[in-house]
């Protein structure tokens, strides 16, 4: 049976016996623990930087905080959308090199941006968050600073700001969780029906898979004639492929909790993606510059898109969204 026939048969079966997406499980077992982990990791990073702000000392805690961010980075609505937090936490893709230029200006000017938390919160989003910190910790042009230098103070300021945003986001989710869980009830003006709340989470799932395929893999792939490995996400900290893997793992976890019923094709598709990614052995996706390496990344990208297709077929109908729904369609 071809993939197309299997998808059509699966969608028909699910539409014939509709269920309800498990919004409560997604919130309780995926979203809230994820933001708690991110907040804890960001706070630990800030603590390390406050004690010893040198790049060598801070780098391990930075990696752990970035790991935790990948567990929630697909949840860009609600508290992460508020005050532009998602961009301030992770300003990528950076098509114009704004992070580098902003960090360079801050280091060169040595102005009062680090004086207080309130001062630093006024800095451009390109000078804050994980990617500004990546330049300071891993880029040879910035990372060779000494303790007591302005760059050291800047690392402390970026880390403290990140911890603050992570803590605020986690706190705000306590209220926003109730908003999702009371969808359709009197007084809830954000989600007028239960379906709208479920669709919000489903959109995060589908959009997250699209983002990883099109941005995390598509940007460094560029075109066959002009691959762009320098565009890989977080390549300075050596975690481009790791971000792909962690993102897919987080999205698989969301899919499992959101589904109210078996999703065998989706689970199999995710397993294939993760097997391919873990076998790639190309931490910064530099292999896209080589035809053989590029083919491996193309295959991985296609399987991520296949996982999205099966998620649409198996999970979407559980709350009335037909297979083939695309989160970017504005439906």
Buried (B, 14 or more C-beta within 10 A) or exposed (E): EEEEEEBEEBBEEBBEEEEEBBBEBBBBBBBBBBBBBBBBBBBBBBEBBEEEBBBEBBBEBBBBBBBBBBBBBBBBBBBBEEBEBBBBBBBBEBEEEBBBBBBBBBBEEEEEBBEEEEEBBEBBBBBBBBBBBBBBBBBEEBBEBEEEBBBBBBBBBBBBBBBBBBBBBBEBBEEBBEBBBBBEEEEBEEBEEBBBBBBBBBBBBBBBBBBBBBBBBBBBBBEEEEBBBEBBBBBBBEBBBBBBBBBBBBBBBBBBBBBBBEBEBBBEBBEBBBEBBEEBEBBBBBBBBEEEBBEBBBEBBBBBBBBBBBBBBBBBBBBBBEBEBEBEEEE
